Amino acid sequence: MRNRHLGAFGLGLLLLLVACQRPHPVAPAPQTVRIQTPSTAQRRADEAHWLSAFPELGTRNGPTLILRYGDAEVGRYDDDPKGCDPYSISKVIQLYDTASGRPRPVAELTCHFGDMDNRYLVLPTSEKYAVRDDVTAAPDGRTLAMGDNALGPTAGDFTLIQWPDMTRIAGFKAGCRNVTWQAADRLSAVCWHNDGSSPQDPDDSRTVYFAADIVRDESGQWRMTASGFVDSSTGKPMPAAGRPLLSLTAEVPPPDRP
């Protein structure tokens, strides 16, 4: 009987030693930390900066933001705890004013709702034009560049828009960031493209990133030409590794939907 007990004890000890030598399960990777949106205080500070730089643009009276274009009021926006809380000016761009023949500031208005930010350009007509990604203006203030805000196959296309009627005049099947204008007919950017069904998708495994020159030629056609491949995160140059550089010709986007 004693030998049986010792045998059982020995077997249990052996199993315990084997279990201790097994590799421990790999700890799950930490979750990606989401970038925090600006606090209300930071939004107010940014807005105060823009209103100080362009006092003709508008005023802030407590929870009410009043925007102007020239001498006319074009919008009055009240913070609403059940809606946009707060409204704030997130950017100002200088655009050509046909009446005065000189640039005037135009506000990008952000509505912070829950975890979302909806951004708009407030037009001289008081209408709001939805902004997707970043928006930049040509030096003469007559052309805007941004991701297409329309629903459907052109969503996210890098798009050029004529100011002030907001007519989309050229669209590329690519996404772009870090846009820099050199002249009214020339700009550069870091862009991406793939040959799949969503060419603007930055996360597609086939997507390539490249430094792009975007130019309007003598015939009025806009073209995007890659000057080299870049790292998707840093934007630093990468070897071509035998890959051909991209060249895209702009398409004329369909008319804006209401």
N, C-alpha and C positions, 0 to 999 in steps of 0.2 A: 504493500500500500504506500509505504514511504517513497519507494522508487518511482511509483506512478505520480505522486505529488511533485517530486523533483523534476520528473520529465515534463510535466505540464508547466511547471515554473520556468524551466529552461526554454521551452517552446515560446512561452509568452515573452520572455526576455529577448529572444531572438527576433520575434516579430516587432517588438518595440524598437530595437536597434535598426532594423531595416526601415521602419517608418521614419525614424529620425534622419536617415541618410537620404530619403527622397527629396528631390528639389522642391522648395516651397513654391506655391503658385506665384506667377509674376503679378506684381501689384498693378492695378489698372492705371493707365496714363492719366495725369491730372487733366481736368476739363479745361478747354480753352477759355481764358479769361476774356470776357466781352469788354470792348472799349467803352468806357463810361461816356455818356453824352454830357455836354457842358451843364453845370449847375445853373439854376436861375440867376444866381449872383454873377456868374461868369457871363451869361447871356446879356444881363443888364450892363455889365462893364464893356462888353464888346459893342453893344448898341450905343452906349454913351460915347465911345471912341468915334463911331461913324457919324453920329449927330454933331459932335464937336468939329470933325473934319469937314462936314457938309451941312452947316446949320440951315441952309435953305431947304433941306430934304424933309424936315419934319420936326416934331416935338414929342416929348413924352410927358404926360400928365398922369402920374400914378399908374393905374392899371390900363390907361388908354394911350395908344400910340397913334399919332396923326401924321400921315404922310402927304407930301405935296410934290407936285411937278410944276416947276415955274411958280406962278402965283396962285395956282389952283390946288385945292385940296382933292386928293385922289383916293383917300382911304382913311377910315377911322376903325381901329381894331382894339377891342376890349378883351383883356385876359378873362378867361372863363374856366373856373375849376372843373367844369363838366365838359369842356371842349379844349380849345387851344389855351394852354396855360404853361408858359406865356406865349404871346406873340413877341417876336423880336426881330430887329434888323441883324442879319447875319453877314451881309456883304453889300458893298455898293460898287456899281460899275458906271463908268462914264460913257454915255451914248449920245449920238448926234441928234440935236434938236433942229428940225427943219424950219421952225418958225424963227429962231434966233440965229441959226447958222453956226452954233457953237455947241460944245458938249454940255450935257446936263446929267447930274447924278440920278441913277435909278436904283431903288432898293431891292435887294433880295430879302423877302420876308419869310421867316420860319415860324411855322405853327408847331409847337411841341405838344403832342397829344399822347399821353401814356408813355410808351417806350419808343414812339415814332417821332420823326421830324419830317414834316412836309414843307417843301420850300417852293417859293413862287417869286417871279419878277412882277412887281406892281407896275402895270403899264400906264402911260399917260391917260388912257381911256378909263382908268380905274379897274380894268380887268386884271385877273391874276393868271400868269402863265406858269404852269408847273415846270419846275427845274429838276432834272435828273442828273445826278453827279455834279460836277463842277461846271460853271458857266464862265466863259471869258469873252472879251470883246476885242475886235480889231482896233488898231490905233486910231482909225478915223471914226470909230463908234458906229459904223454902219452894218457890221456883221457880227453875229454871235456864234460861238462854238460850244456845243454841249452834247451829251447823250440824248438820243431821241426819246421824248416822253410819251410817244404814242403807244397804244396797245397794238399787238399784232406782230408781223414779221420784221418790222423796222425798229421795234423796241430795243433801245440800247445802241443803235447805230450811231457812230460819230457823225454829227450833223451840223451843217452850217445854216444859219438862219438870218434872213434879211430883216434889219431893223428899219423903220418901226412897225411894219405891217406883220412881222413875225412869220413870213413865208419861208418855208424850208426850201433851200435852193440846192443843197447837195448833201448826200448821205453815203457813208462808207460802211461796208460790212466789217467793221472793226470797232473795238472799244479803245479809248485813249485817255490818258491822264498827263499831268505835268505839261499843260499846253502853254506855249510861249509864242506870241505873235511877233514877227519881225517887220511886217508891213501889212497893208490891207489885203494883199493877195498871196501872203506867205506866212506859214506858221510851222512850228515843230512840236513834237510830242513823243511820249512813250506810248506805243499802241500794241494791241494784241489781236490775233486772228487765228481761226482754224477753218478747215475745209469741211466741217460737219454741218449739221442742220441749224446750229446756233453759232454762227461764226464769231459772235461777240462775247461768247461765254468764256470768262477768264479762267474757269476751273476745269475746262475740258482737257483731257490728257493730250490732245493733239494741238492745243493752243501754243503758239509761239509769240514771244514778245520781241519788239524791235523798236529802234529809234527811227522816227518817221519825219520826212519833210512833206508838207502838204502845200501844194502850189496851184494857183489858177494860171493856166497857160494863156497864150495869146488868143486862142479861140473861145476863151471863157470857161473851158472845162477844168474842173478841179481834179487833181491827181494826188495820190498818196504813194510815196516811194520810200522803201526801207533803206537806211544807210548802214545798218548793222544790227545784229541780234544783241539783246540785252537780258540780264537776269531779271526774272519776274519780280523779285522782292527788292533788290537794290538798284536796279536800273543800270548796273555796270555792264560794259561791253562783254560779250561772250564770243568765242570762235564760231564761225559759220559751220564748221565740220562738214563741208560739202553741200550744205543746204542752199538752194537759190534764194536770193533776197526777193521779198514780195513787192509787187507793184499793183495798186488798186486804182480803178477809175470810179469816180463818184457817180452815183445814180441820183436821179431827181426823185425825191420822196413823194408819195401821194399827198394830196391836200390834207391839211389838218382836219381832224374830226372835231365836232363841237364838244 
